[in-house]
Amino acid sequence: MREYDIETQALRSGIHRSQFNEHSEALYLTSSFVFENAAQAADRFCNNAPGYIYSRFTNPTVTSFEERLAALEGAQRCVATASGMSAILTTAMATLKAGDHVVCSSSVFGATVQLFSTILSKFGVETSYAESAQPAAWRAAMRSNTRLLFVETPSNPLTEVFDIAALSNLAHGSGALLAVDNCFCTPALQKPFDLGADLVIHSATKYLDGQGRVIGGAVLGANGPVMDSVFAFLRTAGPTLSAFNAWVLVKGMETLKLRMEAQSRNALELAQWLESHPRVERVYYPGLASHPQHALAMRQQRSGGAIVSFVVKGGREAAWRVVDSTRMISITANLGDTKTTITHPSTTTHGRISEEARARAGISEGLLRVAVGLESPRDVREDLERGLN
């Protein structure tokens, strides 16, 4: 499928028709698979022959999802997981060991900070946080035992944009891997592998589904030892994507590019309006010329994306007033939905990390994150205007 455009790949890749020759992708709800004989069973369990064994790690519907996402990202291989966080955990467990060091952006999702700082630290993996998007800050944080650089770009929730190519050069010059969380842009807007990333992480829960229906994740990379280790961890530990969720995600990806382009247009319109609003202190959106990494974003992304964050004058009280005054926008921490959502990061997505970590990440009490959907931009503006005024 590589010769086709992304719109075609999103519809036609990863299709394996059954004996019934169905047009829509089939859904295989089965825990196990039947072998023709004992020899075939033995060969499959020992990896001496291809074929499905057990849905904890091999299922045709999950394969369809993996092949479709790999085609869209331009990856050789994809391993599906139960959630975006399980994708990050799987990556860490497959690539790191006690005594290794990770450099992570300070502006990442709160649960990612918890995973690296609280859980992996118990197993002897230490994490340092780069204080800015500048490659020099990452270079300063690296050590002789650094084995992984992990970055969200754009970041959650401040939409900080990182130079993937520059970080790739840093990682490879030190024998480390670069993993890029491509959740906010998806392959419809950004291709990290083209810029030198070794691994791409997805919370498929977000834009790949696009309608807030199911949970899922994925790790993508090149064929070889790293992805072999990713699959081996999944096979043994079992952070498995269900067949039903995989089927929903396969159907969601069919409209990925259309949704991302439309939601990005709506987000830019909202960001421009917010930037001129007297009750708004600052707007974070890569598509605005005022964004610190606007030029970089326009080089490595196809648009600014669908996430707009802004600081309301007056701190938490004023921010909560905006949230509580909405009548149409959904008050929920999820994003990537066709329905616009709003959240107060300081007390939700980043509420479990320390006050110091929030300050380091720039998460202020007046900050709000809006994941812009497909509603009329006018209706979204009016819903926010009520609380701002």
C-alpha positions in Angstrom: 0.0 0.0 0.0 3.0 2.4 0.2 2.4 3.8 -3.3 -1.1 5.0 -2.2 -2.0 8.3 -0.5 -2.9 8.3 3.2 -6.6 8.6 2.5 -6.5 5.4 0.5 -4.3 3.6 3.0 -6.8 4.5 5.8 -9.5 2.7 3.9 -7.8 -0.2 2.1 -4.8 -1.3 4.1 -4.9 -4.2 6.6 -7.8 -6.0 5.0 -7.7 -9.8 5.0 -11.0 -11.2 3.8 -12.4 -14.5 5.2 -13.9 -17.3 3.1 -17.1 -15.3 3.0 -15.3 -12.4 1.1 -17.0 -9.7 3.2 -16.5 -6.1 2.2 -16.2 -4.6 5.7 -13.4 -5.7 7.9 -14.3 -8.9 9.9 -14.5 -8.9 13.7 -13.0 -12.1 15.2 -14.2 -12.5 18.8 -12.3 -15.6 19.9 -9.9 -16.4 22.6 -8.1 -19.2 20.8 -7.5 -20.8 17.4 -7.8 -24.4 16.3 -4.8 -26.3 14.9 -5.0 -28.9 12.2 -2.8 -31.3 14.2 -0.3 -31.5 17.0 2.6 -30.7 14.8 1.1 -27.5 13.6 0.4 -26.5 17.2 4.0 -27.2 18.2 5.4 -25.2 15.2 3.2 -22.2 15.9 4.1 -22.1 19.6 7.8 -22.3 18.8 7.5 -19.7 16.0 8.5 -22.2 13.4 5.3 -21.5 11.4 3.0 -18.5 10.9 -0.5 -18.5 12.2 -2.7 -17.5 15.0 -2.4 -19.1 18.5 -4.1 -17.1 21.3 -5.8 -13.7 21.3 -3.6 -12.4 24.1 -1.0 -11.8 21.4 -2.4 -12.9 18.0 -5.8 -12.0 16.6 -6.8 -11.3 12.9 -8.8 -8.1 13.8 -5.9 -6.8 15.9 -3.6 -7.6 13.0 -5.8 -5.5 10.7 -5.5 -2.5 13.1 -1.7 -3.0 13.3 -1.2 -3.2 9.6 -3.4 -0.2 8.9 -1.7 2.1 11.4 1.7 0.9 10.2 0.8 1.8 6.7 -0.3 5.3 7.8 2.8 6.0 9.9 5.2 4.5 7.3 6.4 1.9 9.8 7.6 -1.7 9.2 5.8 -3.0 12.3 3.2 -2.2 14.8 2.3 -3.9 18.1 -1.1 -3.0 19.5 -1.7 -2.6 23.2 -4.6 -2.1 25.6 -4.1 1.7 26.0 -1.8 4.5 25.3 -0.2 4.2 28.8 0.3 0.5 28.3 2.1 1.3 25.0 4.5 3.5 26.9 5.0 0.9 29.6 5.6 -1.8 27.0 8.2 0.4 25.3 10.0 1.0 28.6 10.0 -2.6 29.6 11.2 -3.7 26.2 14.0 -1.2 25.9 15.3 -0.5 29.4 16.8 -2.4 32.3 18.0 -1.5 35.8 20.7 1.1 35.7 19.5 2.7 32.5 18.6 6.4 32.2 15.7 8.1 30.4 15.5 11.8 29.3 11.9 12.9 29.0 10.2 16.2 28.3 9.0 18.0 31.4 5.8 18.9 29.5 4.2 15.5 29.1 0.9 13.9 30.2 0.7 13.6 34.0 0.3 9.8 33.9 3.5 9.6 31.8 5.4 11.4 34.6 4.0 9.1 37.1 5.1 6.1 35.1 8.6 7.2 34.7 9.2 8.8 38.1 7.2 6.5 40.4 6.9 3.1 38.8 10.0 2.7 36.7 12.2 4.2 39.4 11.3 1.1 41.6 13.1 -1.0 39.0 16.3 1.0 38.9 15.5 3.1 35.9 16.1 6.8 36.5 14.5 9.7 34.6 15.6 13.2 34.0 13.3 15.9 32.6 14.5 18.3 29.9 13.4 21.8 31.0 12.8 23.2 27.5 12.3 22.3 23.9 15.8 23.4 23.0 18.1 20.4 22.0 20.8 21.9 24.2 18.6 21.2 27.3 18.2 17.6 26.2 22.0 17.3 25.6 22.6 18.6 29.1 20.3 16.1 30.6 21.8 13.1 28.9 24.3 10.7 30.6 26.6 7.9 29.5 23.8 5.4 30.5 21.0 7.3 28.7 19.1 4.7 26.6 15.8 6.4 25.7 14.6 9.9 24.8 10.9 10.3 25.2 8.9 13.2 23.8 5.3 14.3 23.1 5.1 16.7 20.2 3.0 18.8 20.5 3.0 18.3 24.2 0.0 17.9 26.5 -1.4 20.4 27.3 0.8 23.3 26.3 1.3 22.2 22.7 5.1 22.7 23.0 6.7 21.5 19.8 10.0 19.6 19.7 12.5 19.3 16.9 12.3 15.6 16.1 15.2 15.5 13.7 17.5 17.3 16.2 16.5 15.0 19.1 17.1 12.0 16.8 20.6 13.1 16.1 21.2 13.5 19.8 19.9 10.1 20.6 21.7 8.3 17.9 25.0 10.0 18.7 24.8 8.5 22.2 23.5 5.1 21.3 20.0 5.9 22.6 16.5 5.5 21.1 14.1 8.3 20.3 10.4 7.5 21.1 7.8 10.1 19.9 4.3 10.2 21.2 2.3 11.2 18.1 -1.1 11.2 19.8 -1.9 14.9 19.1 -1.0 15.0 15.4 -1.4 11.4 14.3 0.1 10.4 10.9 -2.5 12.6 9.2 -0.5 15.7 10.4 3.0 14.4 11.3 5.3 11.6 10.3 8.0 11.2 13.0 9.7 8.3 11.2 10.5 10.6 8.3 12.3 12.9 10.8 14.4 10.2 12.4 12.3 8.7 15.3 13.0 5.1 16.2 9.7 4.4 17.9 6.3 6.1 17.6 3.7 5.7 20.4 0.0 6.1 20.1 -3.0 6.4 22.5 -5.4 5.1 19.9 -8.1 6.1 22.3 -7.8 9.7 21.0 -7.9 10.7 17.3 -7.4 7.3 15.8 -10.8 6.3 17.2 -12.0 9.9 17.0 -15.4 9.4 18.7 -14.5 8.6 22.3 -15.7 4.9 22.1 -12.8 2.6 23.0 -9.4 2.4 24.7 -6.3 1.3 22.8 -2.6 2.0 22.1 0.2 1.1 19.8 4.0 1.0 19.5 5.5 1.2 16.0 9.0 0.8 14.7 11.3 -1.0 12.3 11.6 -4.8 12.1 14.4 -6.0 14.4 15.4 -6.6 18.0 13.6 -3.6 19.5 10.2 -4.4 18.1 10.8 -8.1 18.7 11.3 -7.2 22.4 8.1 -5.1 22.3 6.1 -8.0 21.0 7.8 -10.4 23.4 6.7 -8.3 26.4 3.2 -8.1 25.1 3.0 -11.9 24.5 4.2 -12.6 28.1 2.7 -9.7 30.1 -0.5 -9.4 28.2 -1.4 -5.6 27.9 -3.6 -6.7 25.0 -5.8 -4.8 22.7 -9.2 -6.5 22.5 -10.5 -7.6 19.1 -13.6 -5.5 19.4 -11.6 -2.3 20.2 -9.3 -3.0 17.3 -12.3 -3.3 15.0 -13.7 0.1 16.2 -10.3 1.7 15.7 -9.9 0.2 12.2 -13.2 1.9 11.3 -12.2 5.1 13.0 -9.1 5.5 11.0 -11.1 5.5 7.8 -12.0 9.2 8.4 -8.8 10.2 10.2 -7.5 12.7 7.7 -10.9 14.3 7.1 -11.4 14.8 10.8 -8.0 16.0 11.6 -8.1 18.6 8.9 -11.5 19.9 9.8 -10.8 20.0 13.5 -7.5 21.7 12.9 -9.3 24.5 11.0 -11.8 24.9 13.8 -9.0 25.0 16.3 -7.1 27.7 14.5 -10.3 29.9 14.3 -10.9 29.4 18.0 -7.2 30.2 18.9 -7.3 33.4 16.9 -10.5 34.5 18.7 -9.1 33.6 22.1 -5.9 35.5 21.4 -7.8 38.7 21.0 -10.0 38.2 24.0 -9.4 40.7 26.9 -10.0 38.0 29.6 -7.4 35.6 28.2 -3.8 36.0 29.3 -2.1 33.7 26.8 -3.0 31.1 24.1 -1.0 28.0 23.3 -1.6 26.8 19.8 1.2 25.9 17.2 -0.8 27.3 14.3 -0.5 30.8 15.7 2.4 33.0 14.8 2.8 33.9 18.5 3.6 30.3 19.4 7.3 30.0 20.4 7.8 27.0 18.0 5.4 28.1 15.2 8.0 28.0 12.5 9.2 24.5 13.6 5.6 23.3 13.8 4.8 24.4 10.3 7.9 22.6 9.0 7.2 19.2 10.7 3.4 19.3 10.9 0.8 19.8 8.3 -1.3 22.1 10.5 -1.5 23.2 14.1 -3.7 20.3 15.2 -6.9 20.4 17.2 -5.7 21.2 20.8 -6.0 24.8 22.0 -4.8 25.7 25.6 -5.2 29.1 27.1 -4.7 30.9 30.4 -7.7 32.7 31.9 -7.0 35.9 33.9 -7.9 35.3 37.5 -6.4 31.9 38.2 -8.4 28.8 39.2 -11.6 30.6 40.1 -11.9 32.3 36.8 -10.9 29.1 34.9 -13.5 27.0 36.7 -16.1 29.7 36.0 -15.5 29.2 32.3 -15.7 25.4 32.6 -18.9 25.5 34.7 -20.6 28.0 32.4 -20.4 25.8 29.4 -23.7 24.3 28.2 -22.6 22.5 25.0 -18.9 21.7 25.4 -18.3 18.4 27.2 -16.4 18.7 30.6 -14.2 15.7 30.4 -10.4 14.9 30.4 -10.6 12.9 27.2 -9.5 14.4 23.9 -9.6 13.5 20.2 -13.3 13.3 20.1 -15.5 14.8 17.3 -17.3 16.5 20.2 -15.4 19.5 21.7 -14.1 18.9 25.3 -12.7 21.1 28.0 -10.6 20.3 31.1 -8.7 22.1 33.8 -5.3 20.3 33.7 -4.0 21.4 37.1 -6.7 19.5 38.9 -7.4 16.7 36.5 -4.8 15.3 34.0 -1.9 16.7 36.0 -3.5 16.7 39.4 -1.6 13.7 40.7 1.9 15.0 40.0 3.6 17.3 42.5 3.1 21.1 42.5 6.8 21.4 41.6 6.3 19.1 38.6 3.3 21.2 37.5 5.3 24.4 37.8 8.1 22.8 35.8 5.7 21.8 33.1 4.1 25.3 33.0 0.7 24.0 34.3 -0.8 27.1 35.9 -4.1 27.3 37.8 -5.7 29.5 35.1 -4.9 27.0 32.3 -7.6 25.4 30.3 -7.3 22.8 27.5 -9.9 22.6 24.8 -9.9 19.7 22.3 -11.7 21.2 19.4 -14.3 19.0 17.7 -16.5 19.3 14.6 -19.2 21.5 16.0 -19.8 25.0 14.5 -16.9 27.2 15.6 -19.4 29.9 16.4 -21.2 27.7 18.8 -17.9 26.8 20.6 -17.0 30.4 20.9 -20.3 31.4 22.3 -20.1 28.6 24.9 -16.7 29.8 26.1 -17.7 33.5 25.9 -20.4 32.9 28.5 -17.8 32.0 31.2 -15.2 34.5 30.0 -17.6 37.3 30.4 
